[in-house]
Structures are given as structure tokens and as C-alpha cells.
């Protein structure tokens, strides 16, 4: 299996696991599952940052760097949220993730 295919498979498993946790959280309201969702969001954001950085289709430059940074900072910030529970950090991670997503969309339009 090629590296690209294994990365793609890892992404699929990560996203599927995250979605299962989100659904379980919604259905049960369990605080432990809610925490796992928060941790999972951090890993998803970090994964998106990694795949953006490693994708050779995206030209090196400000857009790629900013998108990667937004995703990575969102992921790391999410772990801070899990540990501290700070609402302001939670808001910042959400804004960073949305910024990363916008960057991702723009990179794919090029």
C-alpha cells in the first residue's frame, strides 16, 4: 500500500471514528464521550493540518502556510480546551478551524 493510500485510509478511519463519537455524544449526553469528542476534534484538526502541509498539489506559499498553521493551532488549542475548559480558547480554536477550512477551499480552487 502506498503512503498516499495509507494516509487517506488513516483520514477515513479518523473521521469515521470522530463522527461515531459525535453521534454517541448527541444520543447519550455522556460527559466522558463529550470529552472524547473534544479530543477527537483536536486530532482531526491536526490531521487536516498535516495533509494540507504534505499535499504536493498545493503550491508553497502564504496560503498553504496559513492554512496549515490554522489547522495545527486549532488542534493544539483544542487540547488546551480539554485541559483548562477555557471558553475563550474554545472560541479561538473554532475560529482557527474555520479559517483553515476557508484556506483549504481556496487552495482547492487554484
TIDRENVO-669240 format. One record per atom (N, C-alpha, C): residue number from 0; residue in one letter; atom name; x, y, z. Coordinates in steps of 0.05 Angstrom, whole numbers. Layout:
+-----+---------+-------+--------+--------+--------+
| num | residuo | atomo |   east |  north |     up |
+-----+---------+-------+--------+--------+--------+
| NUM |       a |    CA |      X |      Y |      Z |
...
+-----+---------+-------+--------+--------+--------+
//
This chain:
+-----+---------+-------+--------+--------+--------+
| num | residuo | atomo |   east |  north |     up |
+-----+---------+-------+--------+--------+--------+
|   0 |       x |     N |     17 |    -23 |      0 |
|   0 |       x |    CA |      0 |      0 |      0 |
|   0 |       x |     C |     18 |     25 |      0 |
|   1 |       x |     N |     12 |     44 |    -17 |
|   1 |       x |    CA |     28 |     68 |    -19 |
|   1 |       x |     C |     23 |     86 |      5 |
|   2 |       x |     N |     42 |    104 |     10 |
|   2 |       x |    CA |     40 |    123 |     32 |
|   2 |       x |     C |     15 |    140 |     29 |
|   3 |       x |     N |      9 |    149 |      5 |
|   3 |       x |    CA |    -15 |    165 |      0 |
|   3 |       x |     C |    -40 |    151 |      7 |
|   4 |       x |     N |    -41 |    125 |     -1 |
|   4 |       x |    CA |    -65 |    109 |      5 |
|   4 |       x |     C |    -68 |    104 |     35 |
|   5 |       x |     N |    -46 |     99 |     48 |
|   5 |       x |    CA |    -47 |     94 |     77 |
|   5 |       x |     C |    -55 |    120 |     92 |
|   6 |       x |     N |    -46 |    143 |     83 |
|   6 |       x |    CA |    -54 |    168 |     95 |
|   6 |       x |     C |    -84 |    173 |     90 |
|   7 |       x |     N |    -93 |    167 |     66 |
|   7 |       x |    CA |   -121 |    170 |     60 |
|   7 |       x |     C |   -138 |    152 |     78 |
|   8 |       x |     N |   -129 |    127 |     81 |
|   8 |       x |    CA |   -144 |    108 |     98 |
|   8 |       x |     C |   -144 |    117 |    127 |
|   9 |       x |     N |   -121 |    127 |    136 |
|   9 |       x |    CA |   -120 |    138 |    164 |
|   9 |       x |     C |   -140 |    161 |    167 |
|  10 |       x |     N |   -141 |    178 |    148 |
|  10 |       x |    CA |   -160 |    200 |    149 |
|  10 |       x |     C |   -189 |    191 |    150 |
|  11 |       x |     N |   -196 |    171 |    134 |
|  11 |       x |    CA |   -223 |    160 |    134 |
|  11 |       x |     C |   -230 |    147 |    161 |
|  12 |       x |     N |   -211 |    132 |    172 |
|  12 |       x |    CA |   -216 |    120 |    198 |
|  12 |       x |     C |   -219 |    141 |    220 |
|  13 |       x |     N |   -201 |    161 |    219 |
|  13 |       x |    CA |   -203 |    183 |    239 |
|  13 |       x |     C |   -229 |    197 |    238 |
|  14 |       x |     N |   -238 |    205 |    214 |
|  14 |       x |    CA |   -263 |    219 |    211 |
|  14 |       x |     C |   -287 |    202 |    218 |
|  15 |       x |     N |   -286 |    176 |    210 |
|  15 |       x |    CA |   -309 |    159 |    217 |
|  15 |       x |     C |   -310 |    155 |    247 |
|  16 |       x |     N |   -288 |    151 |    260 |
|  16 |       x |    CA |   -287 |    149 |    289 |
|  16 |       x |     C |   -298 |    174 |    303 |
|  17 |       x |     N |   -289 |    197 |    293 |
|  17 |       x |    CA |   -298 |    222 |    304 |
|  17 |       x |     C |   -329 |    225 |    301 |
|  18 |       x |     N |   -339 |    218 |    277 |
|  18 |       x |    CA |   -368 |    220 |    273 |
|  18 |       x |     C |   -384 |    201 |    291 |
|  19 |       x |     N |   -373 |    177 |    296 |
|  19 |       x |    CA |   -386 |    159 |    314 |
|  19 |       x |     C |   -387 |    171 |    342 |
|  20 |       x |     N |   -365 |    183 |    351 |
|  20 |       x |    CA |   -364 |    196 |    377 |
|  20 |       x |     C |   -384 |    219 |    379 |
|  21 |       x |     N |   -386 |    235 |    358 |
|  21 |       x |    CA |   -405 |    257 |    358 |
|  21 |       x |     C |   -434 |    247 |    360 |
|  22 |       x |     N |   -441 |    227 |    345 |
|  22 |       x |    CA |   -468 |    215 |    347 |
|  22 |       x |     C |   -473 |    204 |    374 |
|  23 |       x |     N |   -453 |    189 |    385 |
|  23 |       x |    CA |   -456 |    177 |    412 |
|  23 |       x |     C |   -459 |    199 |    433 |
|  24 |       x |     N |   -445 |    221 |    430 |
|  24 |       x |    CA |   -447 |    244 |    448 |
|  24 |       x |     C |   -475 |    256 |    447 |
|  25 |       x |     N |   -485 |    259 |    423 |
|  25 |       x |    CA |   -512 |    271 |    420 |
|  25 |       x |     C |   -534 |    252 |    432 |
|  26 |       x |     N |   -531 |    227 |    427 |
|  26 |       x |    CA |   -551 |    208 |    436 |
|  26 |       x |     C |   -551 |    202 |    466 |
|  27 |       x |     N |   -527 |    203 |    477 |
|  27 |       x |    CA |   -524 |    196 |    506 |
|  27 |       x |     C |   -521 |    219 |    525 |
|  28 |       x |     N |   -509 |    241 |    515 |
|  28 |       x |    CA |   -504 |    264 |    533 |
|  28 |       x |     C |   -483 |    257 |    554 |
|  29 |       x |     N |   -468 |    236 |    550 |
|  29 |       x |    CA |   -448 |    227 |    569 |
|  29 |       x |     C |   -424 |    246 |    569 |
|  30 |       x |     N |   -416 |    255 |    593 |
|  30 |       x |    CA |   -394 |    274 |    595 |
|  30 |       x |     C |   -367 |    262 |    586 |
|  31 |       x |     N |   -362 |    237 |    590 |
|  31 |       x |    CA |   -337 |    225 |    581 |
|  31 |       x |     C |   -336 |    224 |    551 |
|  32 |       x |     N |   -358 |    218 |    538 |
|  32 |       x |    CA |   -359 |    217 |    509 |
|  32 |       x |     C |   -356 |    246 |    498 |
|  33 |       x |     N |   -368 |    265 |    512 |
|  33 |       x |    CA |   -365 |    293 |    504 |
|  33 |       x |     C |   -335 |    301 |    504 |
|  34 |       x |     N |   -320 |    292 |    524 |
|  34 |       x |    CA |   -292 |    298 |    526 |
|  34 |       x |     C |   -277 |    284 |    503 |
|  35 |       x |     N |   -284 |    259 |    497 |
|  35 |       x |    CA |   -272 |    245 |    474 |
|  35 |       x |     C |   -277 |    260 |    448 |
|  36 |       x |     N |   -300 |    272 |    445 |
|  36 |       x |    CA |   -306 |    287 |    421 |
|  36 |       x |     C |   -287 |    311 |    419 |
|  37 |       x |     N |   -283 |    325 |    442 |
|  37 |       x |    CA |   -265 |    348 |    443 |
|  37 |       x |     C |   -237 |    339 |    435 |
|  38 |       x |     N |   -227 |    317 |    446 |
|  38 |       x |    CA |   -201 |    307 |    439 |
|  38 |       x |     C |   -200 |    299 |    410 |
|  39 |       x |     N |   -221 |    285 |    400 |
|  39 |       x |    CA |   -222 |    277 |    372 |
|  39 |       x |     C |   -221 |    301 |    353 |
|  40 |       x |     N |   -234 |    323 |    361 |
|  40 |       x |    CA |   -233 |    347 |    344 |
|  40 |       x |     C |   -205 |    357 |    342 |
|  41 |       x |     N |   -190 |    356 |    363 |
|  41 |       x |    CA |   -162 |    364 |    363 |
|  41 |       x |     C |   -146 |    347 |    343 |
|  42 |       x |     N |   -150 |    321 |    344 |
|  42 |       x |    CA |   -136 |    303 |    325 |
|  42 |       x |     C |   -144 |    307 |    296 |
|  43 |       x |     N |   -170 |    312 |    292 |
|  43 |       x |    CA |   -179 |    318 |    265 |
|  43 |       x |     C |   -167 |    343 |    254 |
|  44 |       x |     N |   -166 |    364 |    270 |
|  44 |       x |    CA |   -153 |    389 |    261 |
|  44 |       x |     C |   -124 |    385 |    255 |
|  45 |       x |     N |   -110 |    371 |    272 |
|  45 |       x |    CA |    -81 |    365 |    267 |
|  45 |       x |     C |    -78 |    349 |    242 |
|  46 |       x |     N |    -95 |    330 |    237 |
|  46 |       x |    CA |    -93 |    313 |    213 |
|  46 |       x |     C |    -97 |    331 |    188 |
|  47 |       x |     N |   -117 |    349 |    189 |
|  47 |       x |    CA |   -121 |    367 |    166 |
|  47 |       x |     C |    -97 |    385 |    162 |
|  48 |       x |     N |    -85 |    394 |    183 |
|  48 |       x |    CA |    -60 |    410 |    180 |
|  48 |       x |     C |    -38 |    394 |    167 |
|  49 |       x |     N |    -35 |    369 |    176 |
|  49 |       x |    CA |    -14 |    352 |    164 |
|  49 |       x |     C |    -19 |    347 |    135 |
|  50 |       x |     N |    -44 |    340 |    128 |
|  50 |       x |    CA |    -49 |    334 |    100 |
|  50 |       x |     C |    -47 |    358 |     82 |
|  51 |       x |     N |    -54 |    382 |     92 |
|  51 |       x |    CA |    -50 |    406 |     77 |
|  51 |       x |     C |    -21 |    411 |     72 |
|  52 |       x |     N |     -5 |    409 |     93 |
|  52 |       x |    CA |     24 |    413 |     90 |
|  52 |       x |     C |     37 |    393 |     71 |
|  53 |       x |     N |     29 |    368 |     73 |
|  53 |       x |    CA |     42 |    347 |     58 |
|  53 |       x |     C |     32 |    344 |     29 |
|  54 |       x |     N |     11 |    358 |     22 |
|  54 |       x |    CA |     -1 |    355 |     -5 |
|  54 |       x |     C |     16 |    370 |    -25 |
|  55 |       x |     N |     29 |    356 |    -44 |
|  55 |       x |    CA |     45 |    369 |    -64 |
|  55 |       x |     C |     30 |    385 |    -85 |
|  56 |       x |     N |      3 |    380 |    -87 |
|  56 |       x |    CA |    -13 |    395 |   -106 |
|  56 |       x |     C |    -16 |    425 |    -98 |
|  57 |       x |     N |    -13 |    430 |    -72 |
|  57 |       x |    CA |    -16 |    458 |    -63 |
|  57 |       x |     C |     11 |    472 |    -66 |
|  58 |       x |     N |     12 |    495 |    -79 |
|  58 |       x |    CA |     37 |    509 |    -82 |
|  58 |       x |     C |     47 |    520 |    -55 |
|  59 |       x |     N |     73 |    519 |    -51 |
|  59 |       x |    CA |     84 |    530 |    -27 |
|  59 |       x |     C |     79 |    560 |    -28 |
|  60 |       x |     N |     73 |    571 |     -5 |
|  60 |       x |    CA |     67 |    600 |     -4 |
|  60 |       x |     C |     51 |    607 |     21 |
|  61 |       x |     N |     42 |    631 |     21 |
|  61 |       x |    CA |     27 |    641 |     44 |
|  61 |       x |     C |      1 |    626 |     50 |
|  62 |       x |     N |    -14 |    620 |     29 |
|  62 |       x |    CA |    -40 |    607 |     32 |
|  62 |       x |     C |    -36 |    579 |     44 |
|  63 |       x |     N |    -17 |    564 |     34 |
|  63 |       x |    CA |    -12 |    537 |     45 |
|  63 |       x |     C |     -2 |    539 |     74 |
|  64 |       x |     N |     16 |    557 |     79 |
|  64 |       x |    CA |     27 |    560 |    106 |
|  64 |       x |     C |      6 |    569 |    126 |
|  65 |       x |     N |    -10 |    589 |    118 |
|  65 |       x |    CA |    -31 |    599 |    136 |
|  65 |       x |     C |    -53 |    577 |    142 |
|  66 |       x |     N |    -60 |    563 |    121 |
|  66 |       x |    CA |    -80 |    541 |    124 |
|  66 |       x |     C |    -69 |    520 |    143 |
|  67 |       x |     N |    -45 |    511 |    138 |
|  67 |       x |    CA |    -33 |    491 |    155 |
|  67 |       x |     C |    -31 |    501 |    184 |
|  68 |       x |     N |    -22 |    525 |    188 |
|  68 |       x |    CA |    -19 |    537 |    215 |
|  68 |       x |     C |    -46 |    538 |    229 |
|  69 |       x |     N |    -66 |    547 |    214 |
|  69 |       x |    CA |    -93 |    549 |    226 |
|  69 |       x |     C |   -103 |    522 |    237 |
|  70 |       x |     N |   -100 |    502 |    220 |
|  70 |       x |    CA |   -108 |    475 |    229 |
|  70 |       x |     C |    -92 |    465 |    252 |
|  71 |       x |     N |    -66 |    468 |    251 |
|  71 |       x |    CA |    -49 |    457 |    273 |
|  71 |       x |     C |    -54 |    473 |    299 |
|  72 |       x |     N |    -56 |    499 |    297 |
|  72 |       x |    CA |    -62 |    514 |    321 |
|  72 |       x |     C |    -90 |    508 |    332 |
|  73 |       x |     N |   -109 |    503 |    315 |
|  73 |       x |    CA |   -136 |    495 |    324 |
|  73 |       x |     C |   -134 |    468 |    339 |
|  74 |       x |     N |   -119 |    449 |    328 |
|  74 |       x |    CA |   -116 |    423 |    341 |
|  74 |       x |     C |   -102 |    425 |    368 |
|  75 |       x |     N |    -80 |    440 |    369 |
|  75 |       x |    CA |    -66 |    443 |    395 |
|  75 |       x |     C |    -83 |    459 |    415 |
|  76 |       x |     N |    -97 |    479 |    405 |
|  76 |       x |    CA |   -114 |    495 |    422 |
|  76 |       x |     C |   -137 |    478 |    434 |
|  77 |       x |     N |   -146 |    459 |    418 |
|  77 |       x |    CA |   -168 |    442 |    428 |
|  77 |       x |     C |   -159 |    425 |    452 |
|  78 |       x |     N |   -133 |    416 |    452 |
|  78 |       x |    CA |   -123 |    401 |    475 |
|  78 |       x |     C |   -121 |    419 |    499 |
|  79 |       x |     N |   -115 |    445 |    495 |
|  79 |       x |    CA |   -115 |    464 |    517 |
|  79 |       x |     C |   -143 |    467 |    528 |
|  80 |       x |     N |   -163 |    467 |    511 |
|  80 |       x |    CA |   -191 |    469 |    520 |
|  80 |       x |     C |   -198 |    445 |    537 |
|  81 |       x |     N |   -190 |    421 |    529 |
|  81 |       x |    CA |   -197 |    397 |    544 |
|  81 |       x |     C |   -185 |    399 |    572 |
|  82 |       x |     N |   -161 |    409 |    574 |
|  82 |       x |    CA |   -147 |    410 |    600 |
|  82 |       x |     C |   -158 |    433 |    617 |
|  83 |       x |     N |   -162 |    456 |    605 |
|  83 |       x |    CA |   -169 |    480 |    621 |
|  83 |       x |     C |   -199 |    487 |    621 |
|  84 |       x |     N |   -213 |    479 |    600 |
|  84 |       x |    CA |   -241 |    486 |    598 |
|  84 |       x |     C |   -246 |    516 |    592 |
|  85 |       x |     N |   -226 |    530 |    584 |
|  85 |       x |    CA |   -229 |    559 |    578 |
|  85 |       x |     C |   -246 |    564 |    553 |
|  86 |       x |     N |   -267 |    578 |    557 |
|  86 |       x |    CA |   -286 |    584 |    535 |
|  86 |       x |     C |   -273 |    601 |    513 |
|  87 |       x |     N |   -256 |    620 |    521 |
|  87 |       x |    CA |   -243 |    637 |    502 |
|  87 |       x |     C |   -225 |    621 |    483 |
|  88 |       x |     N |   -211 |    601 |    494 |
|  88 |       x |    CA |   -193 |    584 |    478 |
|  88 |       x |     C |   -210 |    567 |    459 |
|  89 |       x |     N |   -233 |    558 |    469 |
|  89 |       x |    CA |   -251 |    542 |    452 |
|  89 |       x |     C |   -261 |    559 |    428 |
|  90 |       x |     N |   -267 |    584 |    434 |
|  90 |       x |    CA |   -276 |    602 |    412 |
|  90 |       x |     C |   -253 |    606 |    392 |
|  91 |       x |     N |   -229 |    611 |    402 |
|  91 |       x |    CA |   -206 |    615 |    384 |
|  91 |       x |     C |   -201 |    591 |    367 |
|  92 |       x |     N |   -202 |    567 |    379 |
|  92 |       x |    CA |   -197 |    542 |    363 |
|  92 |       x |     C |   -218 |    539 |    341 |
|  93 |       x |     N |   -243 |    547 |    347 |
|  93 |       x |    CA |   -264 |    545 |    327 |
|  93 |       x |     C |   -259 |    564 |    304 |
|  94 |       x |     N |   -251 |    589 |    311 |
|  94 |       x |    CA |   -245 |    609 |    290 |
|  94 |       x |     C |   -221 |    599 |    273 |
|  95 |       x |     N |   -201 |    588 |    286 |
|  95 |       x |    CA |   -177 |    578 |    272 |
|  95 |       x |     C |   -185 |    555 |    253 |
|  96 |       x |     N |   -202 |    537 |    263 |
|  96 |       x |    CA |   -210 |    515 |    246 |
|  96 |       x |     C |   -226 |    525 |    222 |
|  97 |       x |     N |   -244 |    543 |    226 |
|  97 |       x |    CA |   -259 |    555 |    204 |
|  97 |       x |     C |   -240 |    569 |    184 |
|  98 |       x |     N |   -221 |    583 |    195 |
|  98 |       x |    CA |   -201 |    596 |    177 |
|  98 |       x |     C |   -185 |    576 |    161 |
|  99 |       x |     N |   -178 |    553 |    174 |
|  99 |       x |    CA |   -164 |    532 |    160 |
|  99 |       x |     C |   -182 |    520 |    138 |
| 100 |       x |     N |   -207 |    517 |    144 |
| 100 |       x |    CA |   -226 |    506 |    124 |
| 100 |       x |     C |   -229 |    525 |    100 |
| 101 |       x |     N |   -231 |    551 |    106 |
| 101 |       x |    CA |   -232 |    570 |     84 |
| 101 |       x |     C |   -207 |    569 |     67 |
| 102 |       x |     N |   -184 |    567 |     80 |
| 102 |       x |    CA |   -159 |    565 |     66 |
| 102 |       x |     C |   -158 |    539 |     49 |
| 103 |       x |     N |   -168 |    518 |     60 |
| 103 |       x |    CA |   -169 |    492 |     45 |
| 103 |       x |     C |   -186 |    495 |     20 |
| 104 |       x |     N |   -209 |    508 |     23 |
| 104 |       x |    CA |   -226 |    512 |     -1 |
| 104 |       x |     C |   -212 |    529 |    -21 |
| 105 |       x |     N |   -199 |    550 |    -13 |
| 105 |       x |    CA |   -184 |    567 |    -32 |
| 105 |       x |     C |   -161 |    553 |    -45 |
| 106 |       x |     N |   -147 |    536 |    -30 |
| 106 |       x |    CA |   -125 |    521 |    -42 |
| 106 |       x |     C |   -135 |    502 |    -63 |
| 107 |       x |     N |   -159 |    491 |    -59 |
| 107 |       x |    CA |   -170 |    472 |    -78 |
| 107 |       x |     C |   -182 |    486 |   -102 |
| 108 |       x |     N |   -186 |    511 |   -101 |
| 108 |       x |    CA |   -196 |    526 |   -124 |
| 108 |       x |     C |   -174 |    534 |   -143 |
| 109 |       x |     N |   -149 |    533 |   -134 |
| 109 |       x |    CA |   -127 |    541 |   -151 |
| 109 |       x |     C |   -121 |    521 |   -173 |
+-----+---------+-------+--------+--------+--------+
//
